[in-house]
């Protein structure tokens, strides 16, 4: 007789949890999985998928305006958010259903309920007592408010998808990818946008040249940036909001979006009952195998606050299932993970920034900046592309690739393969470019822009 109800129980039905549970089931494990809110997690429901649809909508407005330069007669009739919202929500519902069908098809037992710990092997799942030999926590993260007076008057990123109309004046607080993407989306949909952040440049942690170029691009499209400022309080004044800023002028807006960060969604799980420890920031502590401080419990995805990207969470979940039940122990690599920021124009990046690479030794830096062919005709401001390679001077291995410009996300997926494979600058140089494209610039940059980094101590 089996001692436990399940071989594996997964708490959380997002990208990490669904992949882990589904693959474990295909390996023959008896799998239970619980999700209290919506299958597919943040990405499918209130994250990357609906956001990207809104990015597309904002781009269509620009294309319509640019069409006249190419000979088209276009009558601009305005934008209807309700039409977009209906199409967006239908696509989200479709994907949501796919996740449930994938789990059921793999033989998982699915619970539409909240799961909390009773002890290391026992869970309360919607009032039902369930036991499992192994447990995986994959509950993701949640957006947080900044803790200033009146912050309850502002929106979080989840709330954006409930808007019934585009605010005439929107103020966005934050300089991470969520803040910047929504600032560009709503500017593209016709809103006046103010962007408030504490640093002197947006996108902390990204390559410096990309950050500078993005700041210029945001200025060019009319997003008013308030750099080096801290929000102090938010008040309602009649039919609008007033954001007070430390050391700056107050900003009046019809809506305020707080995009100042996300935290692991661990509150209320009763992790202490299972012997699972968390960091000061609330992330579950894990080792290199993603095992927690409880030997039969693992944690994956954003709840570990390691590299909060959907494809990374999916890869880790798959690797863990293979390790635990597939007789194929392996780890998903956190190195050289390509990613994108869907600003206007978008950013694609993989590997090391110039600053990080330079700390390890001398690097050759190649930078190209140009106006894409489309915008030599459209004359749209703020659409210059910037492309950059960071190359180890000793080995000539390409350590990092960065791009601001149209199609950068699509381009960077292919470049990511090259960087992850350890290809050299000479490998790039030997590759024939596709003409005329922006992507060919990555294989035609022959002249070094500058040298950076420190010489090895032995020298």
MARMIBA-985323 format. One line per field, with one value per residue (C-alpha): x, y, z; residue in one letter. Coordinates in Angstrom, 1 decimal, padded with zeros to 4 digits. Layout:
# residues N
c1 = X / ...
c2 = Y / ...
c3 = Z / ...
rest = A / ...
***
This chain:
# residues 459
c1 = 000.0 / 001.4 / 002.2 / 001.3 / -001.6 / 000.8 / 004.4 / 004.6 / 002.4 / 002.9 / 001.6 / 001.1 / -000.2 / 002.0 / 004.7 / 007.1 / 004.6 / 002.6 / 005.7 / 007.1 / 003.9 / 003.2 / 006.6 / 006.7 / 003.4 / 004.8 / 007.6 / 005.0 / 004.7 / 001.3 / 001.0 / -001.4 / -001.3 / -003.2 / -003.9 / -006.0 / -006.3 / -005.8 / -004.0 / -001.0 / 000.1 / 001.1 / 002.5 / -000.6 / -003.2 / -001.8 / 001.7 / 003.6 / 000.8 / -001.9 / 000.9 / 002.4 / -001.0 / -001.3 / 002.2 / 001.1 / -001.9 / 000.3 / 002.5 / -000.4 / -001.1 / 002.5 / 002.4 / -000.8 / 000.8 / 003.9 / 002.0 / 001.5 / 005.2 / 005.0 / 002.2 / -000.8 / -003.8 / -004.9 / -007.9 / -007.1 / -010.4 / -009.2 / -008.7 / -011.3 / -009.9 / -013.0 / -012.4 / -008.8 / -009.7 / -012.3 / -009.7 / -007.0 / -009.2 / -010.4 / -006.8 / -005.9 / -009.0 / -007.9 / -004.4 / -005.7 / -007.8 / -004.8 / -002.9 / -005.7 / -006.0 / -002.3 / -002.3 / -005.4 / -004.0 / -000.8 / -002.8 / -002.4 / -005.0 / -006.0 / -007.2 / -008.8 / -007.9 / -005.4 / -002.8 / -001.0 / 001.4 / 000.3 / 003.7 / 006.5 / 004.4 / 000.9 / -001.1 / -004.5 / -005.9 / -009.1 / -010.1 / -009.0 / -006.0 / -003.5 / -000.2 / 002.8 / 006.2 / 007.7 / 006.4 / 007.3 / 006.4 / 005.9 / 003.6 / 005.3 / 005.4 / 003.1 / 003.3 / 003.7 / 002.8 / 005.6 / 004.3 / 003.7 / 000.6 / -002.3 / -000.7 / -004.1 / -005.3 / -002.9 / -002.9 / -000.6 / 000.3 / -002.6 / -005.1 / -004.0 / -006.0 / -009.2 / -009.1 / -012.2 / -010.6 / -007.2 / -006.4 / -005.7 / -002.8 / -000.9 / 001.9 / 004.1 / 006.3 / 009.4 / 012.2 / 012.1 / 010.8 / 007.2 / 007.1 / 008.8 / 006.7 / 003.4 / 004.7 / 005.4 / 002.1 / -000.1 / 001.9 / 001.4 / -002.4 / -002.5 / -002.0 / 000.2 / 002.7 / 005.0 / 007.6 / 009.1 / 012.1 / 014.9 / 018.0 / 019.5 / 018.8 / 016.1 / 016.6 / 019.1 / 021.3 / 021.1 / 024.0 / 024.9 / 024.8 / 021.3 / 020.0 / 021.3 / 019.8 / 016.4 / 016.2 / 016.7 / 014.1 / 011.6 / 012.2 / 011.7 / 008.3 / 007.1 / 007.3 / 008.2 / 010.9 / 011.4 / 014.8 / 016.3 / 012.9 / 011.1 / 007.3 / 006.2 / 002.4 / -000.7 / -003.9 / -007.2 / -008.2 / -011.7 / -011.7 / -007.9 / -004.9 / -002.0 / 001.4 / 003.8 / 007.5 / 010.4 / 012.4 / 010.2 / 007.0 / 003.8 / 002.3 / -001.4 / -002.8 / -006.0 / -004.3 / -001.1 / 000.6 / 003.0 / 005.6 / 008.2 / 008.8 / 007.4 / 008.0 / 007.7 / 004.1 / 004.9 / 002.6 / 000.1 / 001.7 / 002.7 / 006.2 / 007.5 / 005.3 / 007.2 / 010.7 / 011.1 / 013.2 / 012.9 / 015.3 / 014.7 / 012.9 / 010.6 / 012.1 / 012.4 / 016.0 / 017.1 / 020.4 / 021.7 / 019.2 / 016.4 / 015.9 / 014.7 / 015.8 / 013.2 / 014.8 / 011.6 / 010.5 / 011.7 / 010.9 / 011.1 / 010.2 / 009.7 / 009.2 / 013.0 / 013.7 / 016.6 / 015.9 / 012.3 / 011.6 / 008.9 / 011.1 / 013.6 / 010.9 / 009.7 / 013.2 / 013.8 / 010.5 / 011.3 / 014.8 / 013.5 / 010.9 / 013.5 / 015.8 / 013.3 / 011.3 / 013.0 / 016.3 / 018.0 / 019.5 / 020.2 / 020.1 / 018.8 / 021.6 / 021.1 / 023.9 / 023.5 / 019.7 / 018.4 / 015.6 / 013.7 / 012.0 / 009.0 / 009.5 / 009.2 / 011.6 / 012.2 / 015.4 / 017.0 / 019.9 / 021.9 / 025.1 / 027.2 / 027.1 / 030.2 / 030.6 / 030.3 / 032.6 / 035.2 / 035.5 / 036.9 / 039.5 / 040.0 / 037.2 / 036.8 / 033.6 / 031.8 / 028.9 / 026.9 / 024.1 / 021.9 / 018.4 / 016.5 / 015.5 / 011.8 / 012.4 / 014.7 / 011.3 / 008.9 / 011.1 / 009.7 / 011.9 / 013.4 / 013.7 / 017.5 / 018.8 / 021.8 / 023.7 / 026.6 / 028.9 / 031.1 / 034.1 / 036.7 / 040.0 / 042.0 / 039.8 / 037.7 / 034.6 / 031.4 / 030.4 / 027.4 / 025.1 / 022.7 / 020.3 / 017.8 / 015.7 / 012.8 / 012.7 / 015.4 / 013.7 / 013.3 / 017.0 / 018.3 / 016.8 / 019.2 / 022.1 / 021.5 / 022.3 / 025.6 / 026.5 / 025.4 / 027.5 / 030.6 / 031.1 / 033.9 / 033.9 / 035.6 / 032.7 / 030.4 / 032.6 / 032.6 / 028.8 / 027.2 / 024.6 / 021.1 / 020.6 / 019.0 / 018.2 / 019.2 / 020.3 / 023.2 / 024.9 / 025.8 / 028.0 / 029.5 / 030.9 / 034.6 / 036.1 / 036.4 / 034.7 / 036.8 / 038.7 / 037.5 / 038.4 / 041.4 / 044.5 / 045.0 / 046.9 / 049.8 / 050.5
c2 = 000.0 / 003.4 / 005.6 / 008.9 / 010.1 / 011.4 / 010.9 / 014.7 / 017.6 / 020.9 / 024.1 / 026.7 / 026.4 / 028.9 / 028.2 / 026.5 / 024.4 / 023.2 / 022.1 / 020.3 / 018.5 / 017.6 / 016.2 / 014.3 / 012.7 / 011.6 / 009.9 / 007.8 / 009.8 / 010.2 / 014.0 / 016.4 / 020.1 / 023.0 / 026.6 / 029.0 / 031.8 / 031.1 / 028.4 / 029.7 / 032.0 / 035.7 / 035.3 / 034.0 / 035.9 / 039.3 / 039.4 / 038.8 / 037.5 / 040.2 / 042.9 / 041.8 / 042.1 / 045.6 / 046.3 / 045.2 / 047.5 / 050.5 / 049.6 / 049.5 / 053.2 / 054.1 / 052.0 / 053.8 / 057.2 / 056.1 / 054.7 / 058.1 / 058.4 / 055.3 / 056.5 / 055.2 / 057.3 / 056.4 / 057.9 / 057.8 / 057.0 / 056.6 / 053.7 / 051.6 / 049.9 / 047.7 / 046.0 / 045.3 / 044.1 / 041.6 / 040.1 / 040.1 / 038.4 / 035.8 / 034.8 / 034.7 / 032.4 / 030.1 / 029.7 / 029.3 / 026.4 / 024.8 / 024.6 / 022.7 / 020.3 / 019.6 / 018.6 / 016.5 / 014.8 / 013.9 / 012.3 / 014.9 / 015.3 / 019.0 / 021.1 / 024.5 / 025.4 / 027.0 / 024.7 / 025.3 / 023.3 / 021.3 / 019.5 / 018.6 / 015.9 / 017.1 / 019.8 / 021.5 / 021.7 / 023.7 / 022.0 / 018.5 / 016.8 / 015.6 / 013.8 / 013.7 / 012.1 / 015.1 / 018.7 / 021.5 / 025.1 / 027.2 / 030.0 / 032.8 / 036.5 / 039.4 / 043.2 / 045.4 / 049.0 / 051.4 / 052.1 / 055.9 / 057.7 / 057.2 / 054.4 / 052.5 / 055.1 / 053.8 / 050.8 / 047.7 / 045.9 / 043.4 / 046.3 / 047.6 / 044.8 / 045.9 / 049.5 / 050.4 / 053.3 / 054.8 / 057.4 / 060.8 / 061.4 / 058.4 / 058.6 / 055.5 / 055.0 / 052.8 / 052.1 / 048.4 / 046.6 / 046.5 / 050.3 / 051.1 / 048.7 / 050.1 / 053.7 / 053.0 / 051.1 / 053.9 / 056.6 / 054.6 / 054.5 / 058.2 / 059.0 / 061.7 / 059.8 / 060.9 / 058.4 / 058.8 / 056.9 / 057.2 / 056.5 / 058.7 / 056.1 / 053.5 / 049.7 / 049.1 / 046.1 / 046.4 / 047.6 / 051.3 / 052.1 / 050.5 / 052.5 / 055.8 / 055.0 / 054.0 / 057.2 / 059.2 / 057.2 / 057.7 / 061.4 / 061.4 / 059.9 / 062.4 / 060.5 / 063.0 / 061.5 / 062.6 / 061.1 / 061.0 / 061.6 / 059.7 / 059.6 / 061.1 / 060.7 / 060.3 / 062.3 / 062.5 / 066.0 / 066.0 / 063.8 / 063.4 / 062.3 / 064.4 / 062.8 / 064.7 / 064.1 / 064.7 / 067.6 / 068.1 / 069.5 / 067.6 / 065.7 / 065.6 / 062.5 / 060.6 / 057.3 / 056.3 / 052.9 / 051.6 / 049.3 / 049.5 / 045.8 / 042.3 / 039.9 / 036.1 / 035.1 / 033.1 / 034.8 / 032.4 / 029.2 / 028.2 / 027.3 / 027.2 / 024.2 / 022.3 / 023.5 / 025.7 / 028.8 / 032.1 / 035.0 / 038.4 / 039.4 / 036.4 / 034.3 / 030.6 / 029.5 / 026.8 / 025.1 / 024.5 / 021.6 / 023.9 / 021.9 / 023.9 / 023.5 / 020.7 / 017.6 / 016.5 / 020.0 / 022.0 / 025.5 / 026.8 / 029.9 / 033.5 / 032.3 / 031.8 / 035.3 / 034.0 / 035.0 / 035.9 / 035.0 / 032.6 / 030.5 / 030.2 / 029.0 / 026.5 / 025.2 / 024.7 / 022.9 / 020.5 / 019.8 / 019.2 / 016.7 / 014.9 / 014.8 / 013.5 / 011.0 / 010.7 / 009.1 / 012.0 / 014.3 / 017.7 / 021.5 / 024.3 / 026.9 / 030.4 / 031.6 / 033.4 / 033.6 / 035.9 / 038.3 / 041.2 / 044.4 / 045.3 / 049.1 / 051.3 / 050.5 / 047.1 / 045.8 / 042.4 / 041.2 / 038.1 / 037.5 / 040.0 / 043.8 / 045.7 / 046.7 / 043.1 / 041.7 / 044.4 / 043.3 / 040.0 / 041.3 / 043.3 / 043.3 / 044.6 / 046.5 / 046.9 / 049.4 / 050.4 / 053.0 / 053.6 / 054.6 / 051.5 / 051.8 / 052.0 / 055.1 / 056.8 / 057.1 / 057.6 / 060.2 / 059.0 / 060.4 / 058.2 / 055.1 / 054.7 / 051.2 / 050.5 / 047.2 / 046.1 / 043.1 / 042.6 / 040.3 / 038.8 / 040.2 / 037.0 / 034.3 / 036.5 / 034.8 / 036.9 / 037.4 / 039.6 / 041.0 / 043.9 / 045.7 / 048.5 / 048.6 / 047.1 / 043.3 / 043.1 / 040.3 / 038.2 / 038.8 / 038.1 / 034.7 / 033.6 / 035.5 / 033.9 / 030.5 / 031.8 / 033.3 / 030.3 / 028.1 / 030.1 / 031.4 / 033.9 / 037.3 / 035.5 / 033.1 / 036.1 / 037.8 / 034.7 / 034.6 / 036.1 / 038.7 / 038.9 / 042.2 / 044.5 / 043.8 / 045.3 / 041.8 / 041.8 / 044.5 / 041.8 / 040.1 / 043.2 / 045.1 / 045.0 / 048.0 / 048.0 / 051.0 / 050.8 / 048.6 / 048.2 / 046.2 / 045.5 / 043.5 / 040.2 / 040.6 / 038.5 / 041.2
c3 = 000.0 / -001.0 / 002.0 / 000.3 / -001.8 / -004.5 / -005.5 / -006.2 / -005.3 / -007.0 / -005.4 / -008.1 / -011.7 / -013.5 / -016.0 / -013.6 / -011.8 / -014.8 / -016.7 / -013.6 / -012.9 / -016.5 / -017.2 / -013.9 / -014.8 / -018.2 / -016.3 / -014.4 / -011.2 / -009.5 / -009.6 / -007.9 / -008.6 / -007.1 / -008.3 / -006.4 / -009.0 / -012.6 / -014.6 / -016.5 / -013.7 / -014.1 / -017.6 / -019.3 / -017.4 / -016.1 / -017.5 / -020.7 / -022.9 / -022.4 / -022.2 / -025.5 / -027.1 / -025.8 / -027.1 / -030.6 / -030.4 / -029.6 / -032.5 / -035.0 / -034.2 / -035.1 / -038.3 / -039.3 / -038.9 / -040.7 / -043.7 / -045.3 / -045.9 / -048.0 / -050.1 / -048.2 / -047.5 / -044.0 / -042.1 / -038.4 / -036.6 / -033.0 / -030.7 / -028.9 / -025.8 / -025.4 / -028.8 / -027.8 / -024.3 / -025.7 / -028.2 / -025.5 / -022.9 / -025.3 / -026.1 / -022.4 / -021.8 / -024.7 / -023.3 / -019.8 / -021.0 / -022.7 / -019.5 / -017.8 / -020.7 / -020.8 / -017.1 / -017.5 / -020.6 / -018.8 / -016.0 / -013.3 / -010.6 / -010.7 / -007.8 / -008.3 / -004.7 / -002.4 / -000.9 / 002.4 / 004.5 / 007.6 / 007.8 / 005.4 / 003.7 / 004.3 / 002.7 / 003.2 / -000.3 / -000.2 / 003.1 / 002.0 / 003.7 / 001.0 / 001.5 / -000.9 / -000.9 / -002.7 / -002.9 / -005.3 / -004.4 / -007.5 / -006.4 / -008.3 / -007.2 / -006.8 / -007.4 / -004.3 / -003.5 / -002.5 / 001.0 / 000.6 / 001.8 / -000.6 / -002.6 / -002.5 / -005.0 / -007.6 / -009.9 / -009.9 / -013.1 / -012.7 / -012.6 / -016.0 / -017.7 / -016.0 / -017.4 / -019.4 / -021.2 / -021.8 / -019.2 / -020.7 / -018.3 / -016.8 / -014.3 / -014.0 / -011.0 / -011.6 / -014.1 / -014.5 / -017.6 / -016.4 / -015.8 / -019.1 / -021.2 / -019.9 / -020.2 / -023.9 / -024.4 / -023.1 / -024.9 / -028.1 / -027.3 / -027.0 / -023.3 / -021.9 / -019.8 / -017.0 / -015.8 / -012.3 / -011.1 / -008.6 / -010.7 / -013.4 / -016.1 / -016.6 / -016.5 / -013.7 / -014.5 / -018.2 / -020.4 / -020.0 / -023.7 / -024.0 / -021.0 / -022.4 / -025.8 / -024.3 / -022.2 / -025.4 / -027.2 / -024.4 / -024.6 / -028.4 / -028.2 / -025.6 / -022.4 / -019.7 / -017.5 / -013.9 / -013.1 / -009.6 / -007.9 / -005.2 / -004.9 / -001.6 / -001.5 / -003.7 / -003.2 / -004.9 / -005.9 / -007.5 / -010.5 / -010.8 / -008.7 / -007.5 / -007.0 / -004.7 / -005.4 / -003.0 / -004.4 / -007.5 / -008.7 / -008.1 / -011.1 / -011.9 / -013.5 / -014.2 / -013.2 / -011.5 / -012.0 / -009.4 / -011.0 / -008.3 / -007.8 / -007.2 / -004.2 / -003.9 / -003.1 / 000.0 / 002.6 / 004.2 / 002.9 / 006.4 / 005.2 / 008.7 / 009.4 / 006.8 / 007.9 / 004.7 / 005.3 / 003.4 / 002.8 / 004.3 / 001.1 / 001.3 / -001.4 / -000.6 / 000.1 / -002.3 / -003.2 / -006.7 / -007.1 / -006.1 / -002.9 / 000.1 / 003.7 / 003.9 / 002.2 / 000.4 / -000.8 / -003.8 / -005.0 / -008.5 / -010.5 / -009.3 / -005.7 / -005.5 / -006.9 / -009.0 / -012.6 / -012.9 / -016.5 / -017.8 / -020.1 / -017.2 / -014.9 / -017.5 / -018.1 / -014.3 / -013.8 / -016.7 / -015.4 / -011.9 / -013.1 / -015.2 / -012.1 / -009.7 / -011.8 / -015.2 / -014.2 / -016.0 / -013.3 / -014.8 / -014.1 / -016.2 / -016.7 / -015.5 / -017.7 / -021.0 / -020.9 / -023.6 / -022.7 / -024.1 / -023.0 / -025.1 / -025.0 / -028.0 / -029.6 / -027.9 / -026.3 / -026.8 / -024.7 / -023.9 / -021.8 / -019.9 / -019.9 / -020.7 / -017.1 / -015.8 / -018.4 / -017.8 / -014.2 / -015.3 / -017.7 / -020.9 / -023.5 / -027.0 / -027.4 / -030.8 / -031.1 / -034.1 / -034.2 / -037.3 / -038.5 / -039.8 / -043.4 / -042.6 / -040.5 / -043.1 / -044.9 / -042.0 / -040.3 / -036.9 / -034.1 / -031.5 / -033.7 / -034.1 / -033.5 / -031.3 / -031.5 / -029.3 / -028.9 / -025.8 / -026.7 / -024.4 / -025.7 / -024.9 / -026.3 / -028.6 / -027.3 / -027.5 / -023.9 / -024.5 / -027.2 / -026.7 / -029.0 / -028.9 / -032.0 / -034.0 / -034.0 / -031.4 / -029.5 / -032.6 / -033.6 / -030.1 / -029.9 / -032.6 / -031.2 / -027.9 / -029.4 / -030.6 / -027.2 / -025.2 / -027.6 / -026.9 / -030.5 / -031.1 / -032.8 / -035.8 / -036.0 / -036.2 / -038.8 / -041.0 / -041.1 / -044.1 / -043.3 / -044.7 / -046.6 / -046.1 / -042.4 / -039.1 / -038.0 / -040.4 / -038.3 / -035.8 / -038.4 / -040.1 / -037.1 / -037.9 / -036.2 / -032.4 / -030.8 / -027.6 / -025.2 / -021.6 / -018.5 / -016.3 / -017.2 / -015.4 / -012.1 / -013.5 / -016.0
rest = X / X / X / X / X / X / X / X / X / X / X / X / X / X / X / X / X / X / X / X / X / X / X / X / X / X / X / X / X / X / X / X / X / X / X / X / X / X / X / X / X / X / X / X / X / X / X / X / X / X / X / X / X / X / X / X / X / X / X / X / X / X / X / X / X / X / X / X / X / X / X / X / X / X / X / X / X / X / X / X / X / X / X / X / X / X / X / X / X / X / X / X / X / X / X / X / X / X / X / X / X / X / X / X / X / X / X / X / X / X / X / X / X / X / X / X / X / X / X / X / X / X / X / X / X / X / X / X / X / X / X / X / X / X / X / X / X / X / X / X / X / X / X / X / X / X / X / X / X / X / X / X / X / X / X / X / X / X / X / X / X / X / X / X / X / X / X / X / X / X / X / X / X / X / X / X / X / X / X / X / X / X / X / X / X / X / X / X / X / X / X / X / X / X / X / X / X / X / X / X / X / X / X / X / X / X / X / X / X / X / X / X / X / X / X / X / X / X / X / X / X / X / X / X / X / X / X / X / X / X / X / X / X / X / X / X / X / X / X / X / X / X / X / X / X / X / X / X / X / X / X / X / X / X / X / X / X / X / X / X / X / X / X / X / X / X / X / X / X / X / X / X / X / X / X / X / X / X / X / X / X / X / X / X / X / X / X / X / X / X / X / X / X / X / X / X / X / X / X / X / X / X / X / X / X / X / X / X / X / X / X / X / X / X / X / X / X / X / X / X / X / X / X / X / X / X / X / X / X / X / X / X / X / X / X / X / X / X / X / X / X / X / X / X / X / X / X / X / X / X / X / X / X / X / X / X / X / X / X / X / X / X / X / X / X / X / X / X / X / X / X / X / X / X / X / X / X / X / X / X / X / X / X / X / X / X / X / X / X / X / X / X / X / X / X / X / X / X / X / X / X / X / X / X / X / X / X / X / X / X / X / X / X / X / X / X / X / X / X / X / X / X / X / X / X / X / X / X / X / X / X / X / X / X / X / X / X / X / X / X / X / X / X / X / X / X / X / X / X / X / X / X / X / X / X / X / X / X / X
***
